[in-house]
Amino acid sequence: MTQEDLDSAVACATGEDVCEISRRGFSIADPLEVDFDPEPYYPPQIMDWDAHELETNVAVFPRRGSHWRRAA
């Protein structure tokens, strides 16, 4: 399969223009190559919200004011 064949097949499947698909740079991946990702050492593109909240949560205590009174 040539690059033109691949671009045409992807364009047909997605309904996009062949030029747009070509611009996006699709390529055929070898399923036996496990390190295909061109940027494997960058951080993963996922967000662990639980870990993020643990790092960013700060305890907030109410200010003492007219609405906050000590028990007698």
N, C-alpha and C positions, 0 to 999 in steps of 0.2 A: 504494500500500500504506500503510495507516495504521499507527500505532504498535501498536495492538491486534493487527492482522493479523501484524505482525512478531513480536511477543511470542508469539503463538499458534503461529506456524510454528517458532520456535526451541524452544519448549517441546515441541512435538510431535517435533522432530528429536532433542532431547537427553533426553527423558523427564522433564524437570524440571517443577515446578509453574509455571504462568503467572505467579503472583505473584513467585516467585523470579527468573524471567527479567526481569520488569518492574523488580524491585529492582536488578538488575545493570546496567540501562541500555543495552541494545542499541540501535543506531540504524543507519539506512541510510547507507552511505557513497557519495559520488559518485565513480566511478572516474576522472573527469577532474580532480578536485581532488587535487593532489599533496601538499599540506600539510594533510592531514586530521587528523593526529595532534594532539590537543588540547594536548599537552605536548611539542612538537618540540624545544625547546631544553634539555631535561633530558638528563643523560647516558644513553646507551643502556643498556638492561637486559640487558647481556651481560657476561661476565667473560673477559678475556684472561689466562688462567692463566700463560702464558709471561712476559708482562710483569709480572704480579704477583710471580712467583717471582724475577725479576731484581731487583725492588725490595726484596724482603723476605729473600732468602737472605743469611745471614751465615756466614762461614767459622768453623768450630769446630776448634780445635786441642786435641789431648789434653793433659791435665795431666801434669806429671812426677810420677811416683809409683813405687811398688815394681814395678808392672807395665810401666813404661816405662824402658828403660835405654839409655844411650848405647853406641854401638859402640866397642869398645876400639881 
